[in-house]
Amino acid sequence: MKGRGAMEGKNLRRRGAPASTLVKPLLLLATGVAAGLVVWRVLMLEPDVPGRVMTEQLSRHDRQALDGLLHQRSLRP
C-alpha cells in the first residue's frame, strides 16, 4: 500500500468556505458602495453647471395657475 499516502492527501476535505464565496459578496458590496458614492456626489455635492437646464420647471401656464391658487388662499401677495 505504497500509493495510499498520496491518495489520502487528495481525499482530505477542506475545512471552511471556498474563497470565492467570501470574495464575491465583498466585491459586490464594495462595487455598490462605490456606485452609491458616485451618484450621491453627483446629485448632492456637485455645483450647478452654468447653462445647464433644470430638470423640473413649471411651464408658464402652470406657474400662472399656481400663482392664482396661492393668491386665492392668501399664501402669496
PyMOL commands that set and color helices and strands:
alter all, ss='L'
color gray80, all
select helices_A, chain A and resi 4-11+19-45+60-72
alter helices_A, ss='H'
color red, helices_A
deselect
rebuild
show_as cartoon
